[in-house]
């Protein structure tokens, strides 16, 4: 195999999982993979996307105080996530029509 034809193991695994997971589970996995670039380094250390079901993203948050604070910037998060989905990254193979309508923050 030539150097430029070598595949990244992460890309191979994501491709395989895309065919095995439901669309919402795959989207949650892709969000997890790109979470820092979507919400920033500081917030990504304290939060993790868990599930996407019926256009509602569930995000696990380090502590209840942060849940309260994140409620004030929820609309900004939704916009950033939807911008990420609408970019239609070729590597992720995400459908551009995916939208998040709400975020549910949970302690965890």
N, CA, C and O atoms as a Tinker XYZ file with bonds, in Angstrom:
   432  protein
     1  N      0.843000   -1.175000    0.000000    73     2
     2  CA     0.000000    0.000000    0.000000    64     1     3
     3  C      0.890000    1.240000    0.000000    63     2     4     5
     4  O      1.827000    1.335000    0.793000    81     3
     5  N      0.602000    2.172000   -0.873000    73     3     6
     6  CA     1.381000    3.397000   -0.947000    64     5     7
     7  C      1.062000    4.272000    0.256000    63     6     8     9
     8  O      0.008000    4.155000    0.880000    81     7
     9  N      2.004000    5.148000    0.557000    73     7    10
    10  CA     1.856000    6.012000    1.720000    64     9    11
    11  C      0.568000    6.833000    1.661000    63    10    12    13
    12  O     -0.133000    6.957000    2.666000    81    11
    13  N      0.253000    7.389000    0.500000    73    11    14
    14  CA    -0.941000    8.228000    0.403000    64    13    15
    15  C     -2.233000    7.411000    0.402000    63    14    16    17
    16  O     -3.319000    7.987000    0.461000    81    15
    17  N     -2.137000    6.092000    0.338000    73    15    18
    18  CA    -3.321000    5.237000    0.366000    64    17    19
    19  C     -3.573000    4.636000    1.750000    63    18    20    21
    20  O     -4.578000    3.960000    1.968000    81    19
    21  N     -2.657000    4.886000    2.674000    73    19    22
    22  CA    -2.839000    4.339000    4.011000    64    21    23
    23  C     -4.036000    4.995000    4.677000    63    22    24    25
    24  O     -4.271000    6.196000    4.547000    81    23
    25  N     -4.773000    4.178000    5.386000    73    23    26
    26  CA    -5.968000    4.668000    6.054000    64    25    27
    27  C     -5.708000    4.850000    7.539000    63    26    28    29
    28  O     -4.991000    4.067000    8.162000    81    27
    29  N     -6.283000    5.863000    8.073000    73    27    30
    30  CA    -6.228000    6.115000    9.495000    64    29    31
    31  C     -7.176000    5.123000   10.174000    63    30    32    33
    32  O     -8.313000    4.958000    9.732000    81    31
    33  N     -6.727000    4.468000   11.231000    73    31    34
    34  CA    -7.549000    3.478000   11.926000    64    33    35
    35  C     -8.857000    4.094000   12.419000    63    34    36    37
    36  O     -9.907000    3.454000   12.367000    81    35
    37  N     -8.792000    5.323000   12.890000    73    35    38
    38  CA    -9.999000    6.003000   13.357000    64    37    39
    39  C    -11.014000    6.132000   12.225000    63    38    40    41
    40  O    -12.205000    5.901000   12.434000    81    39
    41  N    -10.555000    6.498000   11.030000    73    39    42
    42  CA   -11.454000    6.640000    9.884000    64    41    43
    43  C    -12.073000    5.303000    9.488000    63    42    44    45
    44  O    -13.246000    5.240000    9.120000    81    43
    45  N    -11.284000    4.242000    9.566000    73    43    46
    46  CA   -11.787000    2.906000    9.237000    64    45    47
    47  C    -12.865000    2.491000   10.243000    63    46    48    49
    48  O    -13.915000    1.975000    9.860000    81    47
    49  N    -12.597000    2.719000   11.525000    73    47    50
    50  CA   -13.569000    2.352000   12.557000    64    49    51
    51  C    -14.856000    3.170000   12.441000    63    50    52    53
    52  O    -15.953000    2.629000   12.581000    81    51
    53  N    -14.721000    4.465000   12.187000    73    51    54
    54  CA   -15.915000    5.300000   12.028000    64    53    55
    55  C    -16.743000    4.850000   10.835000    63    54    56    57
    56  O    -17.972000    4.836000   10.889000    81    55
    57  N    -16.069000    4.486000    9.771000    73    55    58
    58  CA   -16.771000    4.012000    8.581000    64    57    59
    59  C    -17.520000    2.711000    8.876000    63    58    60    61
    60  O    -18.664000    2.537000    8.456000    81    59
    61  N    -16.870000    1.805000    9.599000    73    59    62
    62  CA   -17.511000    0.536000    9.949000    64    61    63
    63  C    -18.694000    0.761000   10.895000    63    62    64    65
    64  O    -19.740000    0.127000   10.755000    81    63
    65  N    -18.520000    1.661000   11.847000    73    63    66
    66  CA   -19.591000    1.930000   12.807000    64    65    67
    67  C    -20.779000    2.626000   12.161000    63    66    68    69
    68  O    -21.916000    2.455000   12.602000    81    67
    69  N    -20.523000    3.406000   11.122000    73    67    70
    70  CA   -21.614000    4.108000   10.450000    64    69    71
    71  C    -22.648000    3.116000    9.929000    63    70    72    73
    72  O    -23.847000    3.395000    9.943000    81    71
    73  N    -22.183000    1.970000    9.474000    73    71    74
    74  CA   -23.082000    0.954000    8.931000    64    73    75
    75  C    -23.748000    0.112000   10.018000    63    74    76    77
    76  O    -24.756000   -0.546000    9.757000    81    75
    77  N    -23.202000    0.125000   11.224000    73    75    78
    78  CA   -23.721000   -0.714000   12.306000    64    77    79
    79  C    -24.615000    0.039000   13.284000    63    78    80    81
    80  O    -25.517000   -0.549000   13.881000    81    79
    81  N    -24.371000    1.332000   13.450000    73    79    82
    82  CA   -25.120000    2.122000   14.424000    64    81    83
    83  C    -26.341000    2.772000   13.789000    63    82    84    85
    84  O    -26.400000    2.963000   12.575000    81    83
    85  N    -27.300000    3.103000   14.621000    73    83    86
    86  CA   -28.427000    3.898000   14.124000    64    85    87
    87  C    -27.898000    5.281000   13.759000    63    86    88    89
    88  O    -26.821000    5.674000   14.207000    81    87
    89  N    -28.641000    6.007000   12.959000    73    87    90
    90  CA   -28.207000    7.340000   12.518000    64    89    91
    91  C    -27.982000    8.259000   13.712000    63    90    92    93
    92  O    -27.009000    9.012000   13.737000    81    91
    93  N    -28.867000    8.208000   14.698000    73    91    94
    94  CA   -28.718000    9.102000   15.851000    64    93    95
    95  C    -27.511000    8.722000   16.708000    63    94    96    97
    96  O    -26.819000    9.600000   17.224000    81    95
    97  N    -27.252000    7.419000   16.864000    73    95    98
    98  CA   -26.075000    6.989000   17.622000    64    97    99
    99  C    -24.791000    7.383000   16.902000    63    98   100   101
   100  O    -23.817000    7.786000   17.538000    81    99
   101  N    -24.788000    7.268000   15.581000    73    99   102
   102  CA   -23.612000    7.657000   14.808000    64   101   103
   103  C    -23.379000    9.166000   14.927000    63   102   104   105
   104  O    -22.237000    9.608000   15.059000    81   103
   105  N    -24.440000    9.947000   14.881000    73   103   106
   106  CA   -24.310000   11.405000   15.031000    64   105   107
   107  C    -23.742000   11.753000   16.404000    63   106   108   109
   108  O    -22.889000   12.633000   16.518000    81   107
   109  N    -24.209000   11.068000   17.444000    73   107   110
   110  CA   -23.693000   11.309000   18.793000    64   109   111
   111  C    -22.210000   10.957000   18.866000    63   110   112   113
   112  O    -21.436000   11.658000   19.517000    81   111
   113  N    -21.816000    9.883000   18.206000    73   111   114
   114  CA   -20.407000    9.491000   18.171000    64   113   115
   115  C    -19.560000   10.550000   17.471000    63   114   116   117
   116  O    -18.475000   10.889000   17.942000    81   115
   117  N    -20.046000   11.067000   16.359000    73   115   118
   118  CA   -19.324000   12.106000   15.626000    64   117   119
   119  C    -19.247000   13.380000   16.461000    63   118   120   121
   120  O    -18.208000   14.040000   16.486000    81   119
   121  N    -20.326000   13.730000   17.139000    73   119   122
   122  CA   -20.290000   14.896000   18.025000    64   121   123
   123  C    -19.246000   14.709000   19.117000    63   122   124   125
   124  O    -18.495000   15.633000   19.429000    81   123
   125  N    -19.198000   13.513000   19.696000    73   123   126
   126  CA   -18.213000   13.222000   20.735000    64   125   127
   127  C    -16.800000   13.426000   20.193000    63   126   128   129
   128  O    -15.943000   13.997000   20.868000    81   127
   129  N    -16.570000   12.964000   18.990000    73   127   130
   130  CA   -15.254000   13.061000   18.358000    64   129   131
   131  C    -14.843000   14.515000   18.101000    63   130   132   133
   132  O    -13.661000   14.848000   18.188000    81   131
   133  N    -15.802000   15.373000   17.787000    73   131   134
   134  CA   -15.514000   16.764000   17.420000    64   133   135
   135  C    -15.950000   17.757000   18.499000    63   134   136   137
   136  O    -15.997000   18.960000   18.242000    81   135
   137  N    -16.265000   17.280000   19.683000    73   135   138
   138  CA   -16.854000   18.109000   20.724000    64   137   139
   139  C    -16.003000   19.332000   21.077000    63   138   140   141
   140  O    -16.535000   20.432000   21.224000    81   139
   141  N    -14.706000   19.150000   21.211000    73   139   142
   142  CA   -13.837000   20.275000   21.583000    64   141   143
   143  C    -13.876000   21.388000   20.541000    63   142   144   145
   144  O    -13.905000   22.567000   20.895000    81   143
   145  N    -13.878000   21.026000   19.269000    73   143   146
   146  CA   -13.911000   22.055000   18.225000    64   145   147
   147  C    -15.275000   22.742000   18.149000    63   146   148   149
   148  O    -15.377000   23.868000   17.662000    81   147
   149  N    -16.313000   22.075000   18.625000    73   147   150
   150  CA   -17.656000   22.656000   18.593000    64   149   151
   151  C    -17.879000   23.606000   19.773000    63   150   152   153
   152  O    -18.358000   24.724000   19.588000    81   151
   153  N    -17.535000   23.164000   20.975000    73   151   154
   154  CA   -17.889000   23.965000   22.157000    64   153   155
   155  C    -16.705000   24.592000   22.880000    63   154   156   157
   156  O    -16.902000   25.322000   23.852000    81   155
   157  N    -15.493000   24.329000   22.435000    73   155   158
   158  CA   -14.327000   24.934000   23.070000    64   157   159
   159  C    -13.667000   24.009000   24.079000    63   158   160   161
   160  O    -14.291000   23.090000   24.611000    81   159
   161  N    -12.404000   24.271000   24.325000    73   159   162
   162  CA   -11.586000   23.392000   25.159000    64   161   163
   163  C    -12.075000   23.310000   26.605000    63   162   164   165
   164  O    -12.195000   22.218000   27.160000    81   163
   165  N    -12.357000   24.460000   27.213000    73   163   166
   166  CA   -12.749000   24.473000   28.626000    64   165   167
   167  C    -14.068000   23.742000   28.866000    63   166   168   169
   168  O    -14.174000   22.928000   29.783000    81   167
   169  N    -15.050000   24.029000   28.056000    73   167   170
   170  CA   -16.362000   23.392000   28.240000    64   169   171
   171  C    -16.299000   21.912000   27.877000    63   170   172   173
   172  O    -16.964000   21.089000   28.506000    81   171
   173  N    -15.503000   21.572000   26.864000    73   171   174
   174  CA   -15.421000   20.161000   26.456000    64   173   175
   175  C    -14.790000   19.288000   27.535000    63   174   176   177
   176  O    -15.041000   18.084000   27.581000    81   175
   177  N    -13.975000   19.883000   28.402000    73   175   178
   178  CA   -13.383000   19.120000   29.506000    64   177   179
   179  C    -14.430000   18.736000   30.549000    63   178   180   181
   180  O    -14.272000   17.749000   31.267000    81   179
   181  N    -15.500000   19.527000   30.624000    73   179   182
   182  CA   -16.502000   19.340000   31.678000    64   181   183
   183  C    -17.824000   18.776000   31.179000    63   182   184   185
   184  O    -18.729000   18.511000   31.970000    81   183
   185  N    -17.935000   18.593000   29.866000    73   183   186
   186  CA   -19.179000   18.090000   29.275000    64   185   187
   187  C    -18.867000   17.055000   28.200000    63   186   188   189
   188  O    -17.787000   17.065000   27.611000    81   187
   189  N    -19.816000   16.170000   27.953000    73   187   190
   190  CA   -19.686000   15.180000   26.879000    64   189   191
   191  C    -21.063000   14.896000   26.291000    63   190   192   193
   192  O    -22.020000   14.687000   27.037000    81   191
   193  N    -21.177000   14.885000   24.961000    73   191   194
   194  CA   -22.453000   14.505000   24.350000    64   193   195
   195  C    -22.700000   13.016000   24.561000    63   194   196   197
   196  O    -21.782000   12.206000   24.430000    81   195
   197  N    -23.928000   12.659000   24.885000    73   195   198
   198  CA   -24.255000   11.258000   25.159000    64   197   199
   199  C    -25.156000   10.652000   24.092000    63   198   200   201
   200  O    -24.794000    9.658000   23.463000    81   199
   201  N    -26.316000   11.240000   23.887000    73   199   202
   202  CA   -27.263000   10.679000   22.919000    64   201   203
   203  C    -27.940000   11.796000   22.134000    63   202   204   205
   204  O    -28.040000   12.937000   22.585000    81   203
   205  N    -28.393000   11.431000   20.962000    73   203   206
   206  CA   -29.206000   12.327000   20.143000    64   205   207
   207  C    -30.454000   11.542000   19.772000    63   206   208   209
   208  O    -30.386000   10.567000   19.023000    81   207
   209  N    -31.595000   11.974000   20.299000    73   207   210
   210  CA   -32.842000   11.258000   20.073000    64   209   211
   211  C    -33.944000   12.268000   19.803000    63   210   212   213
   212  O    -34.180000   13.174000   20.603000    81   211
   213  N    -34.616000   12.107000   18.672000    73   211   214
   214  CA   -35.697000   13.003000   18.255000    64   213   215
   215  C    -35.264000   14.463000   18.319000    63   214   216   217
   216  O    -35.979000   15.313000   18.849000    81   215
   217  N    -34.098000   14.736000   17.778000    73   215   218
   218  CA   -33.540000   16.084000   17.670000    64   217   219
   219  C    -33.215000   16.735000   19.017000    63   218   220   221
   220  O    -33.031000   17.950000   19.092000    81   219
   221  N    -33.144000   15.932000   20.071000    73   219   222
   222  CA   -32.750000   16.441000   21.384000    64   221   223
   223  C    -31.423000   15.781000   21.756000    63   222   224   225
   224  O    -31.323000   14.557000   21.841000    81   223
   225  N    -30.412000   16.615000   21.973000    73   223   226
   226  CA   -29.091000   16.128000   22.355000    64   225   227
   227  C    -28.999000   16.104000   23.871000    63   226   228   229
   228  O    -29.279000   17.105000   24.531000    81   227
   229  N    -28.607000   14.963000   24.421000    73   227   230
   230  CA   -28.371000   14.854000   25.854000    64   229   231
   231  C    -26.877000   14.997000   26.089000    63   230   232   233
   232  O    -26.067000   14.297000   25.483000    81   231
   233  N    -26.528000   15.919000   26.982000    73   231   234
   234  CA   -25.127000   16.204000   27.282000    64   233   235
   235  C    -24.889000   15.957000   28.764000    63   234   236   237
   236  O    -25.596000   16.493000   29.617000    81   235
   237  N    -23.887000   15.140000   29.057000    73   235   238
   238  CA   -23.494000   14.866000   30.430000    64   237   239
   239  C    -22.596000   16.008000   30.911000    63   238   240   241
   240  O    -21.657000   16.404000   30.221000    81   239
   241  N    -22.895000   16.528000   32.099000    73   239   242
   242  CA   -22.181000   17.678000   32.646000    64   241   243
   243  C    -21.575000   17.295000   33.991000    63   242   244   245
   244  O    -22.172000   16.558000   34.775000    81   243
   245  N    -20.378000   17.812000   34.236000    73   243   246
   246  CA   -19.595000   17.480000   35.420000    64   245   247
   247  C    -20.312000   17.768000   36.742000    63   246   248   249
   248  O    -20.234000   16.962000   37.670000    81   247
   249  N    -21.007000   18.906000   36.840000    73   247   250
   250  CA   -21.663000   19.242000   38.105000    64   249   251
   251  C    -22.935000   20.061000   37.876000    63   250   252   253
   252  O    -23.085000   20.702000   36.836000    81   251
   253  N    -23.849000   20.038000   38.849000    73   251   254
   254  CA   -25.135000   20.724000   38.698000    64   253   255
   255  C    -25.021000   22.241000   38.512000    63   254   256   257
   256  O    -25.847000   22.836000   37.820000    81   255
   257  N    -24.028000   22.863000   39.111000    73   255   258
   258  CA   -23.859000   24.309000   38.950000    64   257   259
   259  C    -23.588000   24.641000   37.492000    63   258   260   261
   260  O    -24.113000   25.622000   36.964000    81   259
   261  N    -22.781000   23.835000   36.852000    73   259   262
   262  CA   -22.468000   24.053000   35.440000    64   261   263
   263  C    -23.711000   23.844000   34.570000    63   262   264   265
   264  O    -23.877000   24.523000   33.557000    81   263
   265  N    -24.572000   22.922000   34.956000    73   263   266
   266  CA   -25.826000   22.720000   34.216000    64   265   267
   267  C    -26.620000   24.022000   34.193000    63   266   268   269
   268  O    -27.138000   24.426000   33.152000    81   267
   269  N    -26.708000   24.668000   35.339000    73   267   270
   270  CA   -27.425000   25.939000   35.437000    64   269   271
   271  C    -26.777000   26.991000   34.530000    63   270   272   273
   272  O    -27.477000   27.695000   33.802000    81   271
   273  N    -25.456000   27.099000   34.571000    73   271   274
   274  CA   -24.738000   28.090000   33.763000    64   273   275
   275  C    -24.891000   27.818000   32.267000    63   274   276   277
   276  O    -25.069000   28.750000   31.482000    81   275
   277  N    -24.824000   26.560000   31.874000    73   275   278
   278  CA   -24.937000   26.214000   30.453000    64   277   279
   279  C    -26.326000   26.515000   29.901000    63   278   280   281
   280  O    -26.489000   26.738000   28.702000    81   279
   281  N    -27.311000   26.521000   30.767000    73   279   282
   282  CA   -28.663000   26.861000   30.335000    64   281   283
   283  C    -28.744000   28.240000   29.696000    63   282   284   285
   284  O    -29.578000   28.477000   28.822000    81   283
   285  N    -27.880000   29.148000   30.132000    73   283   286
   286  CA   -27.881000   30.506000   29.595000    64   285   287
   287  C    -27.300000   30.595000   28.188000    63   286   288   289
   288  O    -27.602000   31.530000   27.447000    81   287
   289  N    -26.471000   29.628000   27.823000    73   287   290
   290  CA   -25.850000   29.664000   26.484000    64   289   291
   291  C    -26.285000   28.479000   25.622000    63   290   292   293
   292  O    -25.622000   28.135000   24.643000    81   291
   293  N    -27.390000   27.869000   25.991000    73   291   294
   294  CA   -27.894000   26.710000   25.251000    64   293   295
   295  C    -28.146000   27.037000   23.782000    63   294   296   297
   296  O    -27.807000   26.239000   22.908000    81   295
   297  N    -28.730000   28.185000   23.502000    73   295   298
   298  CA   -29.034000   28.567000   22.113000    64   297   299
   299  C    -27.756000   28.665000   21.280000    63   298   300   301
   300  O    -27.742000   28.287000   20.109000    81   299
   301  N    -26.694000   29.170000   21.886000    73   299   302
   302  CA   -25.406000   29.260000   21.176000    64   301   303
   303  C    -24.863000   27.864000   20.860000    63   302   304   305
   304  O    -24.348000   27.624000   19.768000    81   303
   305  N    -24.981000   26.948000   21.824000    73   303   306
   306  CA   -24.558000   25.564000   21.586000    64   305   307
   307  C    -25.336000   24.935000   20.440000    63   306   308   309
   308  O    -24.758000   24.300000   19.558000    81   307
   309  N    -26.638000   25.116000   20.460000    73   307   310
   310  CA   -27.482000   24.544000   19.407000    64   309   311
   311  C    -27.056000   25.082000   18.049000    63   310   312   313
   312  O    -26.965000   24.328000   17.081000    81   311
   313  N    -26.796000   26.383000   17.975000    73   311   314
   314  CA   -26.363000   26.992000   16.714000    64   313   315
   315  C    -25.032000   26.397000   16.252000    63   314   316   317
   316  O    -24.880000   26.063000   15.077000    81   315
   317  N    -24.068000   26.263000   17.165000    73   315   318
   318  CA   -22.757000   25.718000   16.798000    64   317   319
   319  C    -22.865000   24.263000   16.334000    63   318   320   321
   320  O    -22.213000   23.867000   15.368000    81   319
   321  N    -23.678000   23.483000   17.014000    73   319   322
   322  CA   -23.854000   22.075000   16.640000    64   321   323
   323  C    -24.521000   21.973000   15.274000    63   322   324   325
   324  O    -24.094000   21.182000   14.432000    81   323
   325  N    -25.553000   22.757000   15.051000    73   323   326
   326  CA   -26.233000   22.726000   13.758000    64   325   327
   327  C    -25.335000   23.243000   12.640000    63   326   328   329
   328  O    -25.417000   22.758000   11.511000    81   327
   329  N    -24.481000   24.216000   12.935000    73   327   330
   330  CA   -23.495000   24.673000   11.946000    64   329   331
   331  C    -22.537000   23.538000   11.592000    63   330   332   333
   332  O    -22.170000   23.363000   10.430000    81   331
   333  N    -22.134000   22.768000   12.607000    73   331   334
   334  CA   -21.245000   21.625000   12.372000    64   333   335
   335  C    -21.925000   20.602000   11.471000    63   334   336   337
   336  O    -21.324000   20.121000   10.510000    81   335
   337  N    -23.177000   20.267000   11.778000    73   335   338
   338  CA   -23.901000   19.296000   10.958000    64   337   339
   339  C    -24.121000   19.803000    9.541000    63   338   340   341
   340  O    -24.000000   19.040000    8.583000    81   339
   341  N    -24.438000   21.071000    9.400000    73   339   342
   342  CA   -24.730000   21.608000    8.066000    64   341   343
   343  C    -23.484000   21.740000    7.201000    63   342   344   345
   344  O    -23.583000   21.872000    5.982000    81   343
   345  N    -22.307000   21.704000    7.830000    73   343   346
   346  CA   -21.071000   21.773000    7.041000    64   345   347
   347  C    -20.889000   20.514000    6.194000    63   346   348   349
   348  O    -20.186000   20.546000    5.184000    81   347
   349  N    -21.519000   19.402000    6.596000    73   347   350
   350  CA   -21.465000   18.169000    5.813000    64   349   351
   351  C    -20.061000   17.667000    5.570000    63   350   352   353
   352  O    -19.687000   17.387000    4.431000    81   351
   353  N    -19.278000   17.551000    6.627000    73   351   354
   354  CA   -17.896000   17.094000    6.543000    64   353   355
   355  C    -17.819000   15.763000    5.796000    63   354   356   357
   356  O    -18.519000   14.812000    6.145000    81   355
   357  N    -16.974000   15.693000    4.775000    73   355   358
   358  CA   -16.851000   14.471000    3.963000    64   357   359
   359  C    -16.353000   13.290000    4.785000    63   358   360   361
   360  O    -16.780000   12.159000    4.552000    81   359
   361  N    -15.461000   13.528000    5.740000    73   359   362
   362  CA   -14.925000   12.433000    6.551000    64   361   363
   363  C    -16.003000   11.787000    7.411000    63   362   364   365
   364  O    -16.014000   10.570000    7.593000    81   363
   365  N    -16.904000   12.601000    7.935000    73   363   366
   366  CA   -17.923000   12.056000    8.828000    64   365   367
   367  C    -19.084000   11.455000    8.067000    63   366   368   369
   368  O    -19.744000   10.546000    8.569000    81   367
   369  N    -19.347000   11.943000    6.865000    73   367   370
   370  CA   -20.451000   11.428000    6.069000    64   369   371
   371  C    -21.808000   11.731000    6.666000    63   370   372   373
   372  O    -22.765000   10.988000    6.451000    81   371
   373  N    -21.899000   12.818000    7.414000    73   371   374
   374  CA   -23.161000   13.169000    8.056000    64   373   375
   375  C    -24.139000   13.768000    7.063000    63   374   376   377
   376  O    -23.759000   14.464000    6.122000    81   375
   377  N    -25.388000   13.480000    7.299000    73   375   378
   378  CA   -26.470000   14.053000    6.506000    64   377   379
   379  C    -26.622000   15.522000    6.903000    63   378   380   381
   380  O    -26.738000   15.836000    8.087000    81   379
   381  N    -26.621000   16.415000    5.923000    73   379   382
   382  CA   -26.705000   17.848000    6.214000    64   381   383
   383  C    -28.048000   18.256000    6.805000    63   382   384   385
   384  O    -28.174000   19.354000    7.348000    81   383
   385  N    -29.044000   17.398000    6.709000    73   383   386
   386  CA   -30.378000   17.756000    7.205000    64   385   387
   387  C    -30.545000   17.524000    8.709000    63   386   388   389
   388  O    -31.603000   17.828000    9.261000    81   387
   389  N    -29.535000   17.001000    9.370000    73   387   390
   390  CA   -29.617000   16.740000   10.805000    64   389   391
   391  C    -29.648000   18.071000   11.555000    63   390   392   393
   392  O    -28.831000   18.958000   11.305000    81   391
   393  N    -30.594000   18.194000   12.469000    73   391   394
   394  CA   -30.658000   19.400000   13.292000    64   393   395
   395  C    -30.919000   19.031000   14.743000    63   394   396   397
   396  O    -31.613000   18.061000   15.046000    81   395
   397  N    -30.349000   19.822000   15.621000    73   395   398
   398  CA   -30.611000   19.696000   17.047000    64   397   399
   399  C    -31.568000   20.823000   17.410000    63   398   400   401
   400  O    -31.290000   21.993000   17.146000    81   399
   401  N    -32.691000   20.467000   18.014000    73   399   402
   402  CA   -33.691000   21.474000   18.378000    64   401   403
   403  C    -33.611000   21.851000   19.850000    63   402   404   405
   404  O    -34.047000   22.930000   20.252000    81   403
   405  N    -33.045000   20.945000   20.654000    73   403   406
   406  CA   -32.929000   21.231000   22.083000    64   405   407
   407  C    -31.752000   20.445000   22.650000    63   406   408   409
   408  O    -31.304000   19.456000   22.070000    81   407
   409  N    -31.263000   20.909000   23.794000    73   407   410
   410  CA   -30.206000   20.200000   24.514000    64   409   411
   411  C    -30.705000   19.959000   25.930000    63   410   412   413
   412  O    -31.244000   20.854000   26.581000    81   411
   413  N    -30.513000   18.743000   26.383000    73   411   414
   414  CA   -30.876000   18.379000   27.755000    64   413   415
   415  C    -29.578000   18.115000   28.499000    63   414   416   417
   416  O    -28.846000   17.186000   28.155000    81   415
   417  N    -29.283000   18.914000   29.509000    73   415   418
   418  CA   -28.073000   18.747000   30.305000    64   417   419
   419  C    -28.392000   17.858000   31.502000    63   418   420   421
   420  O    -29.368000   18.087000   32.216000    81   419
   421  N    -27.553000   16.837000   31.713000    73   419   422
   422  CA   -27.742000   15.933000   32.848000    64   421   423
   423  C    -26.451000   15.860000   33.653000    63   422   424   425
   424  O    -25.360000   16.031000   33.109000    81   423
   425  N    -26.579000   15.610000   34.925000    73   423   426
   426  CA   -25.411000   15.468000   35.782000    64   425   427
   427  C    -24.816000   14.086000   35.575000    63   426   428   429
   428  O    -25.530000   13.085000   35.519000    81   427
   429  N    -23.517000   14.051000   35.466000    73   427   430
   430  CA   -22.919000   12.740000   35.249000    64   429   431
   431  C    -21.494000   12.871000   35.097000    63   430   432
   432  O    -20.799000   11.873000   34.904000    81   431
